[in-house]
């Protein structure tokens, strides 16, 4: 079963555009990684939220050491209020089988 990750990134207000651009540049690389089922950036006035879905914990582990994230780190240095808050989740099937889960 797929693994879901929700990462919340809080940019410093003066660097919000730079943080967005750094993620937009990394996303195509991540989409090409084996096991990437979803890697979707969302934002509001204060934060970015990355919603991810990986085929397995192994694929997620490889992603955590992949070039895209290694290149993203220096681009975000000094531009966020702190490290990303990352939550790794297992799906809890419930209700309608389509509406009760993330799909890709």
MOPAC internal coordinates of N, CA, C and O (Angstrom, degrees):
PM7 1SCF
backbone

  N    0.0000 0     0.00 0     0.00 0    0    0    0
  C    1.4502 1     0.00 0     0.00 0    1    0    0
  C    1.5250 1   108.94 1     0.00 0    2    1    0
  O    1.2310 1   120.88 1   -34.13 1    3    2    1
  N    1.3052 1   115.92 1   145.87 1    3    2    1
  C    1.4584 1   122.17 1  -178.08 1    5    3    2
  C    1.5256 1   111.83 1   -64.62 1    6    5    3
  O    1.2310 1   121.98 1   -25.15 1    7    6    5
  N    1.3312 1   113.82 1   154.85 1    7    6    5
  C    1.4633 1   122.75 1   176.84 1    9    7    6
  C    1.5293 1   107.00 1  -108.62 1   10    9    7
  O    1.2310 1   120.72 1   -46.31 1   11   10    9
  N    1.3199 1   116.22 1   133.69 1   11   10    9
  C    1.4572 1   121.62 1   178.10 1   13   11   10
  C    1.5178 1   109.29 1  -105.66 1   14   13   11
  O    1.2310 1   120.96 1   -39.76 1   15   14   13
  N    1.3165 1   115.77 1   140.24 1   15   14   13
  C    1.4541 1   122.40 1   177.38 1   17   15   14
  C    1.5268 1   107.72 1  -127.88 1   18   17   15
  O    1.2310 1   120.95 1   -44.50 1   19   18   17
  N    1.3230 1   115.79 1   135.50 1   19   18   17
  C    1.4584 1   121.56 1   173.12 1   21   19   18
  C    1.5260 1   106.33 1  -122.18 1   22   21   19
  O    1.2310 1   121.13 1   -61.41 1   23   22   21
  N    1.3278 1   115.45 1   118.59 1   23   22   21
  C    1.4638 1   121.01 1  -179.89 1   25   23   22
  C    1.5189 1   108.83 1  -117.27 1   26   25   23
  O    1.2310 1   120.72 1   -52.85 1   27   26   25
  N    1.3219 1   116.23 1   127.15 1   27   26   25
  C    1.4559 1   121.41 1   179.20 1   29   27   26
  C    1.5200 1   108.86 1  -109.56 1   30   29   27
  O    1.2310 1   121.30 1   -54.05 1   31   30   29
  N    1.3169 1   115.13 1   125.95 1   31   30   29
  C    1.4610 1   122.18 1  -177.82 1   33   31   30
  C    1.5229 1   107.66 1  -119.84 1   34   33   31
  O    1.2310 1   120.05 1   -54.09 1   35   34   33
  N    1.3156 1   117.50 1   125.91 1   35   34   33
  C    1.4624 1   121.85 1   179.56 1   37   35   34
  C    1.5274 1   108.74 1  -107.21 1   38   37   35
  O    1.2310 1   120.55 1   -74.79 1   39   38   37
  N    1.3325 1   116.56 1   105.21 1   39   38   37
  C    1.4674 1   118.57 1   179.22 1   41   39   38
  C    1.5200 1   111.05 1   -77.94 1   42   41   39
  O    1.2310 1   120.83 1   -28.81 1   43   42   41
  N    1.3107 1   116.03 1   151.19 1   43   42   41
  C    1.4608 1   119.42 1   167.70 1   45   43   42
  C    1.5260 1   106.10 1   -67.50 1   46   45   43
  O    1.2310 1   120.25 1   -41.86 1   47   46   45
  N    1.3151 1   117.12 1   138.14 1   47   46   45
  C    1.4675 1   120.60 1  -171.12 1   49   47   46
  C    1.5259 1   113.22 1   -53.32 1   50   49   47
  O    1.2310 1   120.47 1   142.06 1   51   50   49
  N    1.3171 1   116.70 1   -37.94 1   51   50   49
  C    1.4666 1   119.50 1  -178.66 1   53   51   50
  C    1.5276 1   113.24 1   -73.98 1   54   53   51
  O    1.2310 1   120.36 1   170.98 1   55   54   53
  N    1.3383 1   116.92 1    -9.02 1   55   54   53
  C    1.4666 1   120.85 1  -178.73 1   57   55   54
  C    1.5237 1   112.91 1  -117.30 1   58   57   55
  O    1.2310 1   120.07 1  -168.93 1   59   58   57
  N    1.3273 1   117.48 1    11.07 1   59   58   57
  C    1.4691 1   119.72 1  -175.98 1   61   59   58
  C    1.5267 1   111.76 1   -56.89 1   62   61   59
  O    1.2310 1   119.49 1   134.76 1   63   62   61
  N    1.3074 1   118.58 1   -45.24 1   63   62   61
  C    1.4651 1   121.26 1  -178.96 1   65   63   62
  C    1.5251 1   111.10 1   -63.87 1   66   65   63
  O    1.2310 1   120.06 1   139.64 1   67   66   65
  N    1.3145 1   117.48 1   -40.36 1   67   66   65
  C    1.4667 1   120.83 1   179.43 1   69   67   66
  C    1.5232 1   111.23 1   -66.16 1   70   69   67
  O    1.2310 1   120.30 1   141.51 1   71   70   69
  N    1.3305 1   117.03 1   -38.49 1   71   70   69
  C    1.4619 1   120.74 1   178.12 1   73   71   70
  C    1.5277 1   109.54 1   -65.35 1   74   73   71
  O    1.2310 1   120.32 1   135.21 1   75   74   73
  N    1.3322 1   117.00 1   -44.79 1   75   74   73
  C    1.4640 1   120.43 1   177.36 1   77   75   74
  C    1.5239 1   110.57 1   -57.83 1   78   77   75
  O    1.2310 1   120.37 1   131.80 1   79   78   77
  N    1.3223 1   116.89 1   -48.20 1   79   78   77
  C    1.4694 1   121.01 1  -178.39 1   81   79   78
  C    1.5247 1   111.49 1   -61.86 1   82   81   79
  O    1.2310 1   120.01 1   142.17 1   83   82   81
  N    1.3216 1   117.58 1   -37.83 1   83   82   81
  C    1.4684 1   120.56 1   178.61 1   85   83   82
  C    1.5258 1   110.29 1   -62.82 1   86   85   83
  O    1.2310 1   120.47 1   136.27 1   87   86   85
  N    1.3214 1   116.70 1   -43.73 1   87   86   85
  C    1.4612 1   119.29 1   177.79 1   89   87   86
  C    1.5215 1   111.66 1   -66.73 1   90   89   87
  O    1.2310 1   120.22 1   137.05 1   91   90   89
  N    1.3135 1   117.19 1   -42.95 1   91   90   89
  C    1.4653 1   119.74 1   179.93 1   93   91   90
  C    1.5271 1   111.53 1   -60.08 1   94   93   91
  O    1.2310 1   120.36 1   145.60 1   95   94   93
  N    1.3144 1   116.91 1   -34.40 1   95   94   93
  C    1.4667 1   120.78 1   177.78 1   97   95   94
  C    1.5277 1   111.69 1   -70.92 1   98   97   95
  O    1.2310 1   120.10 1   146.82 1   99   98   97
  N    1.3365 1   117.41 1   -33.18 1   99   98   97
  C    1.4708 1   121.39 1  -176.92 1  101   99   98
  C    1.5220 1   113.03 1   -81.24 1  102  101   99
  O    1.2310 1   119.98 1   151.56 1  103  102  101
  N    1.3086 1   117.65 1   -28.44 1  103  102  101
  C    1.4657 1   121.46 1  -171.96 1  105  103  102
  C    1.5290 1   113.32 1   -55.93 1  106  105  103
  O    1.2310 1   117.97 1   133.45 1  107  106  105
  N    1.3376 1   121.46 1   -46.55 1  107  106  105
  C    1.4648 1   118.68 1   179.92 1  109  107  106
  C    1.5331 1   113.35 1   -59.58 1  110  109  107
  O    1.2310 1   120.27 1   143.50 1  111  110  109
  N    1.3304 1   117.09 1   -36.50 1  111  110  109
  C    1.4675 1   120.26 1   177.20 1  113  111  110
  C    1.5254 1   110.31 1   -63.87 1  114  113  111
  O    1.2310 1   120.48 1   135.88 1  115  114  113
  N    1.3126 1   116.69 1   -44.12 1  115  114  113
  C    1.4701 1   120.28 1  -178.76 1  117  115  114
  C    1.5191 1   110.05 1   -66.01 1  118  117  115
  O    1.2310 1   120.08 1   138.94 1  119  118  117
  N    1.3289 1   117.46 1   -41.06 1  119  118  117
  C    1.4641 1   120.02 1   178.93 1  121  119  118
  C    1.5278 1   111.66 1   -58.19 1  122  121  119
  O    1.2310 1   120.16 1   151.43 1  123  122  121
  N    1.3216 1   117.31 1   -28.57 1  123  122  121
  C    1.4629 1   121.65 1  -179.40 1  125  123  122
  C    1.5281 1   113.33 1   -82.99 1  126  125  123
  O    1.2310 1   119.72 1   171.52 1  127  126  125
  N    1.3329 1   118.13 1    -8.48 1  127  126  125
  C    1.4602 1   120.91 1  -178.97 1  129  127  126
  C    1.5340 1   110.73 1   -70.72 1  130  129  127
  O    1.2310 1   120.75 1   -37.64 1  131  130  129
  N    1.3311 1   116.16 1   142.36 1  131  130  129
  C    1.4558 1   120.85 1   175.44 1  133  131  130
  C    1.5214 1   109.78 1   -59.19 1  134  133  131
  O    1.2310 1   120.59 1   -47.11 1  135  134  133
  N    1.3167 1   116.48 1   132.89 1  135  134  133
  C    1.4533 1   121.14 1   176.22 1  137  135  134
  C    1.5128 1   114.93 1    89.02 1  138  137  135
  O    1.2310 1   119.72 1   175.34 1  139  138  137
  N    1.3438 1   118.14 1    -4.66 1  139  138  137
  C    1.4653 1   120.51 1   177.59 1  141  139  138
  C    1.5187 1   108.26 1   -78.05 1  142  141  139
  O    1.2310 1   120.85 1   -63.50 1  143  142  141
  N    1.3259 1   115.98 1   116.50 1  143  142  141
  C    1.4600 1   121.42 1   178.05 1  145  143  142
  C    1.5287 1   111.23 1  -103.19 1  146  145  143
  O    1.2310 1   120.55 1   152.33 1  147  146  145
  N    1.3220 1   116.56 1   -27.67 1  147  146  145
  C    1.4608 1   122.01 1  -179.75 1  149  147  146
  C    1.5217 1   108.13 1  -158.29 1  150  149  147
  O    1.2310 1   120.84 1   -45.56 1  151  150  149
  N    1.3052 1   116.00 1   134.44 1  151  150  149
  C    1.4605 1   122.11 1   174.91 1  153  151  150
  C    1.5154 1   104.33 1  -149.40 1  154  153  151
  O    1.2310 1   120.32 1   -85.50 1  155  154  153
  N    1.3228 1   117.00 1    94.50 1  155  154  153
  C    1.4533 1   123.02 1  -165.24 1  157  155  154
  C    1.5275 1   110.81 1  -127.77 1  158  157  155
  O    1.2310 1   120.73 1   -59.25 1  159  158  157
  N    1.3305 1   116.20 1   120.75 1  159  158  157
  C    1.4601 1   122.25 1  -177.14 1  161  159  158
  C    1.5262 1   110.74 1   -90.59 1  162  161  159
  O    1.2310 1   121.06 1   -43.91 1  163  162  161
  N    1.3323 1   115.57 1   136.09 1  163  162  161
  C    1.4707 1   122.99 1   177.80 1  165  163  162
  C    1.5231 1   107.44 1  -133.02 1  166  165  163
  O    1.2310 1   120.47 1   -23.49 1  167  166  165
  N    1.3375 1   116.71 1   156.51 1  167  166  165
  C    1.4576 1   119.05 1   179.69 1  169  167  166
  C    1.5203 1   111.17 1  -149.30 1  170  169  167
  O    1.2310 1   121.88 1   -21.65 1  171  170  169
  N    1.3299 1   114.01 1   158.35 1  171  170  169
  C    1.4567 1   121.75 1   164.75 1  173  171  170
  C    1.5248 1   105.94 1  -132.77 1  174  173  171
  O    1.2310 1   119.71 1    15.77 1  175  174  173
  N    1.2933 1   118.16 1  -164.23 1  175  174  173
  C    1.4649 1   120.66 1  -175.62 1  177  175  174
  C    1.5252 1   113.34 1   -63.20 1  178  177  175
  O    1.2310 1   120.13 1   153.54 1  179  178  177
  N    1.3408 1   117.37 1   -26.46 1  179  178  177
  C    1.4649 1   120.54 1  -171.47 1  181  179  178
  C    1.5186 1   116.03 1  -114.04 1  182  181  179
  O    1.2310 1   119.57 1   155.30 1  183  182  181
  N    1.3195 1   118.43 1   -24.70 1  183  182  181
  C    1.4617 1   120.29 1  -172.56 1  185  183  182
  C    1.5221 1   111.86 1  -140.90 1  186  185  183
  O    1.2310 1   122.08 1   -19.38 1  187  186  185
  N    1.3200 1   113.63 1   160.62 1  187  186  185
  C    1.4581 1   122.56 1   166.79 1  189  187  186
  C    1.5195 1   106.66 1  -108.74 1  190  189  187
  O    1.2310 1   120.96 1   -37.54 1  191  190  189
  N    1.3028 1   115.76 1   142.46 1  191  190  189
  C    1.4629 1   120.92 1   175.97 1  193  191  190
  C    1.5217 1   107.42 1  -127.96 1  194  193  191
  O    1.2310 1   121.36 1   -56.14 1  195  194  193
  N    1.3280 1   115.01 1   123.86 1  195  194  193
  C    1.4525 1   121.31 1   176.11 1  197  195  194
  C    1.5257 1   107.24 1  -101.22 1  198  197  195
  O    1.2310 1   120.95 1   -58.34 1  199  198  197
  N    1.3264 1   115.78 1   121.66 1  199  198  197
  C    1.4571 1   121.46 1   175.86 1  201  199  198
  C    1.5230 1   106.20 1  -104.45 1  202  201  199
  O    1.2310 1   121.56 1   -56.66 1  203  202  201
  N    1.3240 1   114.63 1   123.34 1  203  202  201
  C    1.4626 1   120.21 1  -174.27 1  205  203  202
  C    1.5190 1   109.85 1  -125.13 1  206  205  203
  O    1.2310 1   121.27 1   -29.53 1  207  206  205
  N    1.3191 1   115.18 1   150.47 1  207  206  205
  C    1.4529 1   120.71 1   171.32 1  209  207  206
  C    1.5266 1   106.91 1  -137.50 1  210  209  207
  O    1.2310 1   121.53 1   -51.51 1  211  210  209
  N    1.3345 1   114.68 1   128.49 1  211  210  209
  C    1.4602 1   121.89 1  -176.87 1  213  211  210
  C    1.5170 1   109.19 1  -121.24 1  214  213  211
  O    1.2310 1   120.65 1   -33.83 1  215  214  213
  N    1.3230 1   116.37 1   146.17 1  215  214  213
  C    1.4581 1   121.77 1  -177.16 1  217  215  214
  C    1.5245 1   112.40 1   -62.93 1  218  217  215
  O    1.2310 1   120.46 1   152.08 1  219  218  217
  N    1.3303 1   116.73 1   -27.92 1  219  218  217
  C    1.4652 1   120.52 1  -177.29 1  221  219  218
  C    1.5210 1   109.71 1  -162.01 1  222  221  219
  O    1.2310 1   121.04 1   -12.92 1  223  222  221
  N    1.3131 1   115.61 1   167.08 1  223  222  221
  C    1.4751 1   119.89 1   174.69 1  225  223  222
  C    1.5258 1   110.31 1   -64.25 1  226  225  223
  O    1.2310 1   120.41 1   147.79 1  227  226  225
  N    1.3184 1   116.82 1   -32.21 1  227  226  225
  C    1.4647 1   120.65 1   178.42 1  229  227  226
  C    1.5288 1   110.44 1   -64.48 1  230  229  227
  O    1.2310 1   120.42 1   136.74 1  231  230  229
  N    1.3332 1   116.79 1   -43.26 1  231  230  229
  C    1.4701 1   120.27 1   178.28 1  233  231  230
  C    1.5282 1   110.33 1   -63.27 1  234  233  231
  O    1.2310 1   120.60 1   140.44 1  235  234  233
  N    1.3195 1   116.47 1   -39.56 1  235  234  233
  C    1.4688 1   120.38 1   177.19 1  237  235  234
  C    1.5262 1   110.39 1   -63.88 1  238  237  235
  O    1.2310 1   120.00 1   139.42 1  239  238  237
  N    1.3200 1   117.60 1   -40.58 1  239  238  237
  C    1.4668 1   121.22 1   179.45 1  241  239  238
  C    1.5293 1   110.77 1   -63.20 1  242  241  239
  O    1.2310 1   120.33 1   139.43 1  243  242  241
  N    1.3289 1   116.98 1   -40.57 1  243  242  241
  C    1.4625 1   120.48 1   177.98 1  245  243  242
  C    1.5321 1   109.27 1   -65.27 1  246  245  243
  O    1.2310 1   120.40 1   137.03 1  247  246  245
  N    1.3230 1   116.85 1   -42.97 1  247  246  245
  C    1.4692 1   121.39 1   178.60 1  249  247  246
  C    1.5284 1   111.05 1   -57.58 1  250  249  247
  O    1.2310 1   120.23 1   140.46 1  251  250  249
  N    1.3186 1   117.17 1   -39.54 1  251  250  249
  C    1.4673 1   120.00 1  -176.25 1  253  251  250
  C    1.5237 1   112.70 1   -65.15 1  254  253  251
  O    1.2310 1   120.52 1   163.53 1  255  254  253
  N    1.3267 1   116.62 1   -16.47 1  255  254  253
  C    1.4686 1   121.17 1   179.03 1  257  255  254
  C    1.5318 1   112.40 1  -114.47 1  258  257  255
  O    1.2310 1   120.55 1  -173.25 1  259  258  257
  N    1.3330 1   116.55 1     6.75 1  259  258  257
  C    1.4648 1   121.08 1  -174.32 1  261  259  258
  C    1.5315 1   111.62 1   -76.99 1  262  261  259
  O    1.2310 1   121.62 1   -15.59 1  263  262  261
  N    1.3181 1   114.51 1   164.41 1  263  262  261
  C    1.4675 1   121.74 1  -176.75 1  265  263  262
  C    1.5239 1   112.54 1   -59.20 1  266  265  263
  O    1.2310 1   119.89 1   141.03 1  267  266  265
  N    1.3211 1   117.81 1   -38.97 1  267  266  265
  C    1.4655 1   120.10 1  -176.31 1  269  267  266
  C    1.5281 1   111.01 1   -58.67 1  270  269  267
  O    1.2310 1   120.20 1   134.74 1  271  270  269
  N    1.3275 1   117.22 1   -45.26 1  271  270  269
  C    1.4683 1   119.44 1   179.70 1  273  271  270
  C    1.5237 1   111.32 1   -73.08 1  274  273  271
  O    1.2310 1   120.39 1   144.29 1  275  274  273
  N    1.3222 1   116.85 1   -35.71 1  275  274  273
  C    1.4618 1   119.93 1   178.12 1  277  275  274
  C    1.5252 1   110.61 1   -62.47 1  278  277  275
  O    1.2310 1   120.20 1   143.44 1  279  278  277
  N    1.3186 1   117.22 1   -36.56 1  279  278  277
  C    1.4640 1   121.20 1   178.78 1  281  279  278
  C    1.5226 1   111.67 1   -78.59 1  282  281  279
  O    1.2310 1   120.27 1   150.72 1  283  282  281
  N    1.3246 1   117.10 1   -29.28 1  283  282  281
  C    1.4628 1   121.15 1  -178.38 1  285  283  282
  C    1.5293 1   111.95 1   -69.87 1  286  285  283
  O    1.2310 1   120.30 1   140.91 1  287  286  285
  N    1.3191 1   117.03 1   -39.09 1  287  286  285
  C    1.4662 1   121.25 1  -177.27 1  289  287  286
  C    1.5177 1   113.99 1   -50.63 1  290  289  287
  O    1.2310 1   119.25 1   125.09 1  291  290  289
  N    1.3228 1   119.03 1   -54.91 1  291  290  289
  C    1.4652 1   119.89 1  -179.69 1  293  291  290
  C    1.5335 1   113.24 1   -63.16 1  294  293  291
  O    1.2310 1   120.30 1   149.72 1  295  294  293
  N    1.3300 1   117.04 1   -30.28 1  295  294  293
  C    1.4608 1   120.28 1   179.26 1  297  295  294
  C    1.5269 1   111.62 1   -69.76 1  298  297  295
  O    1.2310 1   120.67 1   153.69 1  299  298  297
  N    1.3400 1   116.32 1   -26.31 1  299  298  297
  C    1.4688 1   120.82 1  -179.48 1  301  299  298
  C    1.5268 1   112.87 1   -94.14 1  302  301  299
  O    1.2310 1   120.39 1   167.18 1  303  302  301
  N    1.3185 1   116.86 1   -12.82 1  303  302  301
  C    1.4771 1   120.93 1  -176.06 1  305  303  302
  C    1.5187 1   111.14 1   -55.07 1  306  305  303
  O    1.2310 1   121.38 1   -54.04 1  307  306  305
  N    1.3409 1   114.97 1   125.96 1  307  306  305
  C    1.4468 1   121.61 1   178.25 1  309  307  306
  C    1.5178 1   114.88 1    77.06 1  310  309  307
  O    1.2310 1   120.32 1  -176.46 1  311  310  309
  N    1.3363 1   116.99 1     3.54 1  311  310  309
  C    1.4604 1   120.58 1  -176.79 1  313  311  310
  C    1.5263 1   113.19 1  -111.84 1  314  313  311
  O    1.2310 1   120.49 1  -179.75 1  315  314  313
  N    1.3311 1   116.67 1     0.25 1  315  314  313
  C    1.4605 1   120.41 1   179.47 1  317  315  314
  C    1.5244 1   110.09 1  -123.43 1  318  317  315
  O    1.2310 1   121.35 1   -18.08 1  319  318  317
  N    1.3270 1   115.02 1   161.92 1  319  318  317
  C    1.4655 1   120.45 1  -178.57 1  321  319  318
  C    1.5192 1   112.19 1   -75.75 1  322  321  319
  O    1.2310 1   120.15 1   174.81 1  323  322  321
  N    1.3068 1   117.31 1    -5.19 1  323  322  321
  C    1.4557 1   122.96 1  -179.48 1  325  323  322
  C    1.5074 1   108.98 1   162.07 1  326  325  323
  O    1.2310 1   120.44 1     6.36 1  327  326  325
  N    1.3254 1   116.76 1  -173.64 1  327  326  325
  C    1.4652 1   118.55 1   179.58 1  329  327  326
  C    1.5264 1   110.94 1   -67.22 1  330  329  327
  O    1.2310 1   121.14 1   -22.63 1  331  330  329
  N    1.3155 1   115.43 1   157.37 1  331  330  329
  C    1.4628 1   120.73 1   176.03 1  333  331  330
  C    1.5275 1   109.10 1   -61.82 1  334  333  331
  O    1.2310 1   121.13 1   -34.65 1  335  334  333
  N    1.3137 1   115.45 1   145.35 1  335  334  333
  C    1.4589 1   121.11 1   172.36 1  337  335  334
  C    1.5191 1   105.94 1   -94.05 1  338  337  335
  O    1.2310 1   120.76 1   -68.60 1  339  338  337
  N    1.3303 1   116.16 1   111.40 1  339  338  337
  C    1.4598 1   121.98 1  -173.81 1  341  339  338
  C    1.5208 1   109.49 1  -112.48 1  342  341  339
  O    1.2310 1   121.38 1   -52.73 1  343  342  341
  N    1.3350 1   114.96 1   127.27 1  343  342  341
  C    1.4588 1   121.11 1   178.44 1  345  343  342
  C    1.5238 1   107.66 1  -122.03 1  346  345  343
  O    1.2310 1   120.48 1   -56.58 1  347  346  345
  N    1.3341 1   116.68 1   123.42 1  347  346  345
  C    1.4580 1   122.90 1   177.64 1  349  347  346
  C    1.5200 1   107.43 1   -99.94 1  350  349  347
  O    1.2310 1   120.88 1   -51.30 1  351  350  349
  N    1.3285 1   115.92 1   128.70 1  351  350  349
  C    1.4631 1   121.48 1  -171.51 1  353  351  350
  C    1.5225 1   112.61 1  -127.93 1  354  353  351
  O    1.2310 1   121.07 1   -34.87 1  355  354  353
  N    1.3151 1   115.55 1   145.13 1  355  354  353
  C    1.4598 1   122.13 1   169.65 1  357  355  354
  C    1.5231 1   107.70 1   -99.97 1  358  357  355
  O    1.2310 1   120.76 1   -40.46 1  359  358  357
  N    1.3062 1   116.15 1   139.54 1  359  358  357
  C    1.4552 1   120.96 1  -178.87 1  361  359  358
  C    1.5235 1   111.23 1   -67.79 1  362  361  359
  O    1.2310 1   121.01 1   -36.91 1  363  362  361
  N    1.3264 1   115.67 1   143.09 1  363  362  361
  C    1.4580 1   122.73 1   173.23 1  365  363  362
  C    1.5266 1   105.90 1  -115.54 1  366  365  363
  O    1.2310 1   119.87 1   -82.05 1  367  366  365
  N    1.3365 1   117.84 1    97.95 1  367  366  365
  C    1.4619 1   119.38 1  -179.41 1  369  367  366
  C    1.5254 1   110.75 1   -60.32 1  370  369  367
  O    1.2310 1   121.11 1   -47.33 1  371  370  369
  N    1.3285 1   115.48 1   132.67 1  371  370  369
  C    1.4538 1   120.16 1  -179.44 1  373  371  370
  C    1.5264 1   109.46 1  -158.72 1  374  373  371
  O    1.2310 1   121.07 1   -32.09 1  375  374  373
  N    1.3075 1   115.56 1   147.91 1  375  374  373
  C    1.4588 1   120.86 1   175.39 1  377  375  374
  C    1.5168 1   112.86 1    64.31 1  378  377  375
  O    1.2310 1   121.29 1    35.66 1  379  378  377
  N    1.3235 1   115.13 1  -144.34 1  379  378  377
  C    1.4607 1   122.15 1  -179.49 1  381  379  378
  C    1.5247 1   109.15 1   -59.44 1  382  381  379
  O    1.2310 1   119.41 1   -49.92 1  383  382  381
  N    1.3303 1   118.74 1   130.08 1  383  382  381
  C    1.4686 1   119.96 1  -175.91 1  385  383  382
  C    1.5324 1   113.99 1   -64.66 1  386  385  383
  O    1.2310 1   119.41 1   159.45 1  387  386  385
  N    1.3080 1   118.74 1   -20.55 1  387  386  385
  C    1.4589 1   121.56 1   177.36 1  389  387  386
  C    1.5226 1   110.41 1   -91.52 1  390  389  387
  O    1.2310 1   120.12 1   132.53 1  391  390  389
  N    1.3031 1   117.38 1   -47.47 1  391  390  389
  C    1.4632 1   121.38 1  -176.76 1  393  391  390
  C    1.5165 1   112.77 1   -77.40 1  394  393  391
  O    1.2310 1   119.77 1   163.73 1  395  394  393
  N    1.3176 1   118.05 1   -16.27 1  395  394  393
  C    1.4549 1   121.57 1  -178.01 1  397  395  394
  C    1.5149 1   115.14 1   -92.51 1  398  397  395
  O    1.2310 1   120.50 1  -165.03 1  399  398  397
  N    1.3460 1   116.65 1    14.97 1  399  398  397
  C    1.4612 1   118.89 1   179.17 1  401  399  398
  C    1.5364 1   109.68 1  -153.46 1  402  401  399
  O    1.2310 1   121.47 1   -23.02 1  403  402  401
  N    1.3181 1   114.80 1   156.98 1  403  402  401
  C    1.4617 1   119.39 1   171.93 1  405  403  402
  C    1.5230 1   107.70 1   -73.37 1  406  405  403
  O    1.2310 1   120.33 1   -35.50 1  407  406  405
  N    1.3004 1   116.98 1   144.50 1  407  406  405
  C    1.4513 1   120.85 1   174.81 1  409  407  406
  C    1.5039 1   108.42 1  -128.75 1  410  409  407
  O    1.2310 1   120.60 1   -15.90 1  411  410  409
  N    1.2829 1   116.46 1   164.10 1  411  410  409
  C    1.4728 1   120.40 1   176.71 1  413  411  410
  C    1.4942 1   110.23 1  -123.71 1  414  413  411
  O    1.2310 1   120.10 1   180.00 1  415  414  413

